[in-house]
């Protein structure tokens, strides 16, 4: 991996379950950069909450988050470490 990587956490809210196949495909495409992933279903509200920890160059993190956020019914926000 590139020496100029950053650690970030991408928070994903899935409100449209029909898009999960596309979401998983995107995450698989970037699997080389993924440190870990945790999914929490929240049936009471009909959503799922996913956190994805990544170590990647800034542009890769932005591309990943952007692709996820463009899926209908799915939102993504990224928090970066200061390291």
C-alpha positions as CSV (number, residue, x, y, z in Angstrom):
1,X,0.0,0.0,0.0
2,X,0.9,3.6,-0.5
3,X,3.0,5.1,2.4
4,X,0.7,8.2,2.3
5,X,-2.4,6.5,3.7
6,X,-4.9,7.6,6.3
7,X,-7.0,5.7,8.7
8,X,-10.7,6.6,8.5
9,X,-14.1,5.3,9.6
10,X,-17.0,5.4,7.2
11,X,-20.4,5.4,8.9
12,X,-23.1,4.0,6.6
13,X,-26.9,4.1,7.2
14,X,-28.9,1.7,5.0
15,X,-32.5,2.7,4.7
16,X,-33.1,0.9,1.4
17,X,-32.3,-2.8,1.8
18,X,-32.7,-3.3,-2.0
19,X,-29.3,-1.6,-2.5
20,X,-27.3,-3.9,-0.2
21,X,-26.1,-6.0,-3.1
22,X,-24.6,-2.9,-4.8
23,X,-23.2,-1.8,-1.4
24,X,-21.5,-5.1,-0.8
25,X,-20.1,-5.1,-4.3
26,X,-18.5,-1.7,-3.7
27,X,-17.1,-2.8,-0.4
28,X,-15.6,-5.9,-2.1
29,X,-14.0,-3.7,-4.8
30,X,-12.2,-1.8,-2.0
31,X,-11.5,-4.8,0.3
32,X,-7.7,-4.4,0.1
33,X,-8.1,-1.2,2.1
34,X,-10.7,-2.4,4.6
35,X,-9.3,-3.0,8.1
36,X,-12.6,-4.2,9.5
37,X,-16.4,-3.9,9.2
38,X,-19.3,-4.1,11.7
39,X,-23.0,-4.2,10.8
40,X,-25.8,-3.6,13.2
41,X,-29.4,-4.2,12.1
42,X,-31.9,-2.0,13.7
43,X,-35.3,-3.6,12.9
44,X,-37.2,-1.2,15.1
45,X,-36.5,1.6,12.6
46,X,-36.1,-0.6,9.6
47,X,-32.5,0.4,9.0
48,X,-29.0,-1.1,9.2
49,X,-25.9,0.7,10.6
50,X,-22.5,-0.2,9.2
51,X,-19.1,1.0,10.2
52,X,-16.1,0.4,8.0
53,X,-12.6,1.1,9.1
54,X,-10.1,1.7,6.3
55,X,-6.4,2.5,5.8
56,X,-6.0,4.0,2.3
57,X,-4.9,7.1,0.4
58,X,-7.2,10.1,0.8
59,X,-8.5,9.9,-2.8
60,X,-9.4,6.2,-2.4
61,X,-11.3,6.9,0.8
62,X,-13.2,9.8,-0.9
63,X,-14.0,7.6,-3.9
64,X,-15.3,4.8,-1.7
65,X,-17.4,7.1,0.4
66,X,-18.8,8.9,-2.6
67,X,-19.8,5.7,-4.4
68,X,-21.6,4.5,-1.3
69,X,-23.3,7.8,-0.7
70,X,-24.7,7.9,-4.3
71,X,-26.7,4.7,-3.8
72,X,-30.4,5.4,-3.3
73,X,-31.5,5.1,0.3
74,X,-27.9,4.8,1.6
75,X,-25.9,7.6,3.2
76,X,-22.2,7.7,4.2
77,X,-20.1,10.0,6.3
78,X,-16.4,9.7,6.9
79,X,-14.3,10.6,9.9
80,X,-10.5,10.7,9.5
81,X,-7.8,10.1,12.0
82,X,-5.3,12.8,12.6
83,X,-2.4,10.4,12.0
